[in-house]
Every structure is written in structure tokens, then in C-alpha cells.
Amino acid sequence: MLEKLSYNFNIAIEAIAYNKLRALLTSLGIIFGVGSVIAMLAIGSGARQEILDQIRLLGANNIIITPMVKQEEGPVDEEAQADLTEKQPFSPGLTLVDAASIRELIPQIATVNPEIVVETVALRPGYRRTTKLVGVENAYFTTSGFELAQGGFFTEEHLRSNAPVAIIGQDVKTKFFAKEEAIGKRIKCGQLWLTVIGVLKARNIDARSIERLGIRNYDLDIYTPITTMLLRFENRAQVTSQEIVKAQQDARRGRTSSEANYHQLDRLVVGVAGSEYVQPVAEVITRMLERRHYGVVDYEVTIPELLLEQEQRTQNLFNIVLAAIASISLVVGGIGIMNIMLASVMERIKEIGIRRSLGATRQDVHMQFLIEAMALSFTGGVIGILVGVTISFAIQQTTGIETIVSFFSVVLAFVVAVTVGLVFGFLPARRAAEHDPVDALRHE
């Protein structure tokens, strides 16, 4: 059996080699079909990886609470509007007290990371630039995936004494301490000199992720203890004499300062112990903040994981559509193989008759033409893999879209290509085997 199979295989390969150009043209449909499927799946895998990277940046089980201008509703006539303004409830804004309440009252909470972000000017002799000074607690670095390149994190003494210390991003280190060690040096932020105690490793977040996720370029940030930020820089929960004077001036000029940022915190990231608790914990936090803010909706509770999962579902659907469209090329290639093989059978009727007269069985003829069809699809599949990998690489280099060619996509496309050759080669092979040897020998 194995000897007969080898003999039929050699005859099939000789027939293909006799007309190389026609074999190549017949395989084009398979080549482009396999290449398209691999390229489309590579784009889909790249998009999926990008979404996973975004989830890691935002935290897999995080809930993000951000302050916002309070929502107002009601009639639009002047008297009703004036009455609404007089009776409007007071909200203390998003504060550290909110963070402490969430941490203490909800058992499924793993971490609570408050952030205060202040736009400031960083200064050293010979260099200055605008930057963001971020007040955080130590847990922020762990839950956000930051790693130290040099130095250490804040100590309990730093937090207790509101010490003027800082941890800087990698880009800040490069710009301000290019030719010297940063640890122990001082950098001026606003009116205060901060001593650098740590340098973070680079995060290397691309501009597209920064824009889409609304996050900062962490490598350009300077971090200080949140207690230092509140005591030495800015605490919006406290009313200062300057703010009172400004409010009086605005009132005399007929202006209102109701939209001023009165929130103590600029962001509150709540880490949940398990993904199954994210949605219910977000609902509990929303109700808790509603009570604490006396019904004033001046905050927004966002679940990044749900948003990104929705984006991933949309992307997966889009990938399925693209793969289906690319698969049409394989079907067209299979039809091309069947068409050429049928024409080949008609051209080689006398050859079939000679083989049958020399002792070949119907099974031998059937196997010969089936092997030819599968050999064409096999060759097209191999070349298509090279084409698909090349296209994926070219897309990534020219457009910046990340593409990932996986072993699964290569195997899938190749198996489908060979299967297409088997299915569409069956009918021509069967028709060739059904020819009567006497009639075939008489055929001109």
C-alpha cells in the first residue's frame, strides 16, 4: 500500500512539474487566501494584546473615581433658577475622608489609592520645564506596577513628618540629572525644594494609549507623599484668604466661581479583591458617595475593565468579519484548483486510458489526481504562510499597528488550505477515475 501511494505521488508531482506556470497560477488563490488569513489574524492578535496592555495600565480590577463639575437640573425661568441656587445642597467634594470610608466600610476592597495632581514648574540650575507633581501613598506604586530603578519608596517617617521628598520618573531623571546621580539631589517644584529619594523605571507608554485611556506620561511625573502635597503645596478642601478675596472680587464684578475645583483629590483608584466583585462594589461606592456628597453628583465612577472588555468584544467581532472575508480567498482558490483539475482531466483522458490498460485501478487514478490537487494547495499554503508573515511585518513597519503572528494562526490557515485542496480536488479525481479505459484510449 505504501509503495503504491509513493508511486502515485511521484506521478502526480511529475504532472505538476511538467506545467509549472499553470500550477503556480492555480495556487495563487490559495497563496493569497492563506496570506490574508494570517495577516488578518495577526492584526486581531495585536489589537487583543494592546487591549490587554491597556487593562494592565489601568488595573485589571480597578474602579476609578474622578471629580467633575456638579450636575444641576431644574426649570429654566429666572425665579426658579434663583430659588434653586439658594437651596442647592453643599458637597465637600472628593476628599481623603471618602477614601478612608471606602477603605474601612467595604470588605472586598484591596487597595485605595488617592491622587492629587498639580501642574507646576520643575527647576534646577540650567534647566526648567512644566511638569506634574503628584501626591500619592506608597501603595500607589505597587498597584500601578511601578518599579524602582534607583533609590527607594517613601518611608513611614517621610509620611508622618510630611517630608519634602520626591520620587521622579525616568524622563525627569534624564532631563534634569543627565550626567549625574539623582539620588540625594534636590529639585525645585513651585516654591519648594524636594530631595530625590527614588527613580522609577521607564514605563514607555505609547502616545496612542495615553490619548485613548486618558492617562499621563508617568515618566514625566514627580511624586511626593500625599501628606506633603496637602500641607506644603495645595489643599483645595481648605479655604484660604486669597480665595476669599478672589470670591469677593468676582461677586463685585457679577461673576461666579461655582465651577472652581473644590475637590481635595483629583483621582481615587480603588482596587477590588476579585473581578467578580468589581460591578457590585462600584454600585456600593456610588451610593456611598451620593450620601456623603448630599445628593450632589460631582463625581464619576468608571470601571475600565468593563469598557475595555466591550472594546475587546467589538474588536473580536471585527476580527471574525475580517477573517471570514479573507477566507473567501481560500474558497475562491479551491474553486480555481477544481476548475483547473477538471480541465486537466479532460486534457489527459488518453493518459488515463494508458495507465488503466497497464494495470492501474480506479483507486490509483483517483489517488493520483487527488494528490495533485492537495500538492497544489500544500505548496500554495507554504508560500501563503511566507506571504502572510511578510504582510504582517510590513503592516507593523509602515502603519505602526501592532501585529502578532501566532503559531495557531499559521497552523489554522495551513490546515484549511490543505483541506480546501482535498475537498475541491475530490470531484475532478473521481471524474478521472470513472473514465472507461477503452473509451479513454480511443479519445483524441
Buried (B, 14 or more C-beta within 10 A) or exposed (E): EEEEEEBBBEBBEEBBEEBEEBBBEBBBBBBBBBBBBBBBBBBBBBBBEBBEBBBEBBBBBBBBBBBEEBEEEEEEEEEEEEEEEEEBEEBBBBBBEBBEBBBEEBEBBBBBBBBBBBEBEBBBEEEEEEBBBBBBBBBBBBBBEBEEEBBEBBBEEBBEBBBBBBBBBBBBBBBBBEEEEBBEBBBBBBEBEBBBBBBBBBBEBEEEBBEEBEBBBBBBBBBBBBBBBBEBBBBBBEEEEEBEEEBEEBEEEEEEEEEEEBBBBBBBBBBBBEEEBBEEBBEBBBEBBEEBBEEBBBBEBBBBBEBBEEBBEEBBEBBEEBBEEBBEBBBBBBEBBBEBBBEBBEEBBBBBBBBBEEEBEBEBBBBBBBBBBBBBBBBBBBBBBEBBBEBBBEBBEEEEBBBBBEEEBBEBBBEBBBBBBBBBBBBBBBBBBEBEBEEBBEEE
